[in-house]
Amino acid sequence: MKNIFVFFIVLFSASTVFAQGDLHLFDVNNKDGKINSITIEKTLKENGFDIGLRSEMNKPFKIQFKQTDFKSFTLLTIYHTKLSRELVLKYPDAGVITPMGVGIYQKLNDDTLHVSILTSQTQAKILGIKNDKILQDIESDLIKAIKIALPGAHQKYSEDSLKETRGLITKYVLEMEEGDDPEETIEDLSMTVEGDFKTYGFIAAATADYNEVLTQGGSVKSPFYFYKTYSICKLEVIYTVAKSRPEASAFAPCTTMVYQKKGSNKVIIGFPSVYNWMSSAKVEDKASKAVLLKAQKSFESILTELTE
């Protein structure tokens, strides 16, 4: 391996003026507690989505921090059964939002359950592209499924996002030497990534070999030697931000993509920067900003070490 390049992508500035916020928020009366992450997951699976991960956060909150503000707090990651594949084939960096997050939470002493997802416009902003029809179709199907899962829910947009000029994706490019074997490369990278994340206090909650999806189980060719995604979370970040901005759960866990296109000697490694949380979810309190910026720095350190 040689000629390592590291750079940050400033894709779209959140200073662009939008008439709406960056998140879809759904509120539904759940006094009887009949709606929960399991019923929502079931409905999504019945309506065109595959589930990557369901993480119930309340128990870890209680273990590590000895308290929780929530009756329930769940991080769900999902793929559109058909369209996620098309999205990644058209925009390889879309791996940072594939899977996409669904935040599900209900506070103590509150009868209302909330669901938070990113708008298609926000996903396009992160990727630095126009609001593609694929993104819009995924958004439309997801909204329909959530409304089925939450009968009578009220839907609204979040508050206008904060201005942000820093990179919305942090991306690293590793140039391989001639003759390097892609299979050995991804095996080595996977072992290092998972080990380094653990060292820095992150949890690799799920790993996906997305090339299996792109090849449709080996029935068609993929344009990639490999394409892996890692759902990464850090409990301190989620717990701290949730106290003031639980809707930011739509960004968690953070997805890290690692891929190499066929015919290219470059391995691409990237993740959505924490500046998305701060901008889209209007994270302004000192404690939340501190843990997010610390996580960003740690992520950068991990991937810098990985590519040196």
N, C-alpha and C positions, 0 to 999 in steps of 0.2 A: 504494500500500500504506500502511496506517495502523493505529494502535491495536495495537501488537505486545504480545502477552502471552507471558511466559516463566514456566513453573512446573515443578516436579518432582513426580512422582506417587509418593506413598508408598503402594504398593499392598497388599502383605501383608508383615508383619514376619516375617523368618526366625526370629524368636524363638519362633514357634509350634512346639510340640513335635511332632516326627514320629517314627514308630517306625523309620524307615529314612532312608538318605541321599538326596541329591538327584540322584545319577547312577547309571545302570546301567553296570556295568563287566563286560567280557567278557575272559577270559584263555584263550588256546589255545596249545598247543605248536606252534611253527613253526620247529623246528630246521632243517628242510630248506628253509625260505624259500619254500614254494610258495604261501602265502597272502600277499597284498599288497593295496595300495589298488586296483589294477586289477581283481583277482579279486573283491574285495568290491564295488566299484562295479558290476561286471557282474551280480552276484547281486542287488543292490538293484534294478537296472533291470529284471531279469527277474521281480521280485516286488513290483511296484506303486509304485516310486519313480522320480522324475526326478532327474537330477543337475544341480545348479547350478554347482558348482565343485569341482575337485580340485587342491589346492595341495600339492606336494611341498616340504617345508620344509628338508630336509637340505642341499641345495645352497646356498640363501640363507644358512643358518646358517654354513656353511663359508666362504662368501665374505665375509660381514660380520664374523663373530666368530672365524674361523680354526679352529673346532672344532665338534664336535657330540657329544652324549651318546648318540646314537641310530643304529641301523642304518637305521631308517626313521621318518619322522614326517610324517604326512599330515593335512591338514584337508580334510574332505569336506562339502559342503553339499547338502542333498537336499530334495525336495518329495514329499509323497504325491500320486500322480498324480490321485486323485479327491478325497480328503478335505481337502487343503490349501486348495483353493478354497472348500469349505464353511466351513472354519474362519475364513478371512479375511472372508467375507461375513457371518458371524455376529458375529465379534469383529474389527473393523477394525484394532485395535492388534496383532493377532496377526502382523502383518507383521514385528515384531521377532524372531519365531522362525520366519519363513517366508522363506527356507529355514531349516531347522534344521541344527545342526552334528553331525558325527560325527568324533570324534578317533581316529586310528589310529596306533599307535606301538609300536616295539620297540627296547629299549635295546641298546647295544653289549654283547657278551659275555653276552647273555641269549637263551635259546631261546624265550621266551614273547612272543607278540604280544598287544597290548591294544587294545580298542575301548571308547570312552566315549561315552555319549549321555545327554541329560537325561530324567528321568522325566516322565510326563505331569503328575504332581502339581507338579513343579518349574515346568513351563511354565505351569500354571494359577496358581501362586504369583506368577510374574513378571507375568502379565497381570492379576492381581487378580480372578480368577474362580474358581468351583468347578471341580473336575476334570471338565470336560465330556466327554461320551461320544465326541465327535469326537477329542479329544486322546487318550483312552484307546484308541480304535480305531487311530489312527496309531501309538501306542506298541506295541500288540499286533502290528500288521503289521510294524513295524520290528524288533522282537525276533525274530519268526519268520524274517525275512529274514537277520538277522545270524547266527542259529543255523545257517542253511543255509550261509552263507558261511564260518562257523567251525565245522566239524564237531568235536564233542566238547568245545566250549568250556565253561568254568566261568563261570556268571553270578552276580554278587553286587551288592549296593548299596554305594555309597561310605560313608564315615564320616558320622555325623550332621553336619549343617551348623552353621556358626557363627551366633550371633545377629547379626541385622542389622536396623536400623530405618530406614536411609536408603532413598531411592527406588529400586526395582528397575527402573523405566523412567524415563528422563529424556525429557520430552516438551515440545515447544515448539508454540505455536499462533500462526500468522501470519494476521491478519485482512486480507482483500483489500478494495480499494475497489470500489464498484459499477462494473461495466463492464470490469473487468480480465478479460482473456481467459485461460482456464485453460491452453490450449496454450502461449501465450507464457510464462505463469507457470512451468510445469514446465520449459520449455526454459531459461529464465533460471536457475531454481533448480539444474537439473542441471549447467549449466556452472560455476556458482559452487561448488556442493558438491564436485565432482570437483577443481576447482582448489584450493580451500581445504584439502581433505584432503591433497593432495600437498604443499602449503606446510608443513603441520604434521608431515610425515613419515609420513603414513598412505598406504596403497595401496588404491585402489578395485579390488579383485581381480575383481569381477564386478558388473554392473548388470542388473537385470531389470525389464522393463515388465510388471508383474504384471497390469495391466488386460487384457492380451491373454489371460491365463489366465482371468480373471474373465468375460470376454465369450465365452470358448470360441472364440476366433478370429473374433470378430465376429458369431457366430450368435445370441447373447443380449445383453441390455442389462446394463451394469454400473451399480451405484449410485454409482460414482466418476467424476469428470471424468478423474482420473489416479491411478495407484497405482504408484509405483516403489520398488524396494528396491536398496540398495547393500551389497555384502559388503565390509566395511572391515577391514583388519588393519594392525598395526604390528609389524615383525619383532622389535624389541627387547622388546616385551611378551611375545610368544609364546616367544621364546628364553629369557627370564629366568624366566618362570613355569614353563616346562616342566622346568626343572632340579629343582624341588621338587614340582610338582604337574602332571605331564603330562596327567592326566585332565581338567584345565581346558580342554583343547583342544576339548571339546564346546561351548564358548562361542565358539569362534573359527572363521572371522572373525565380527566383530560385524555384525549386520544393522541398517542404518538405513532406516527407512520414511519415505516422503513421499507423502501422499495428500490429496485434496480430495473430499469427498462432493458429489454433485449437490444443488443447492438450498441449499448452505452456502457462506458466504464465507470459511470458515476452512480454511487449509492446516495439516495436522498433520505434524509432523516429530519423530521419536523414535528412541531406540535403547535397548537393554538396558544398564543401568549396570554399571560394572565391579564394583560391590558384589556382583553375582551370582557372579562369579568368586571373590571373597574369601570369601563365605559358603558357597556350595555346594561348592566345591572345597577349602575350608579353607586358603586361601592366607594364611599367617601370617608368612613370612620377610620381613625388612625390604626386601630388594632387590625382591622381587616386588610387595609392596604399594606401593613407591615408583613403579615404572613404571606400575602400574595406575592409581594416583591421578593421576599426571601425564597419562596418556591420557584419563582422565575430564575433567580440567580442559581439555585441548586440545579434546576433542569439544565441550564446552560453549562454549568460545571460538569455535569454528567456527560453531556454530549460532546463537550470539548475534550474531555479525557478519552471518550470513546473513539474520537477521530484523530487523536494524536499518535 
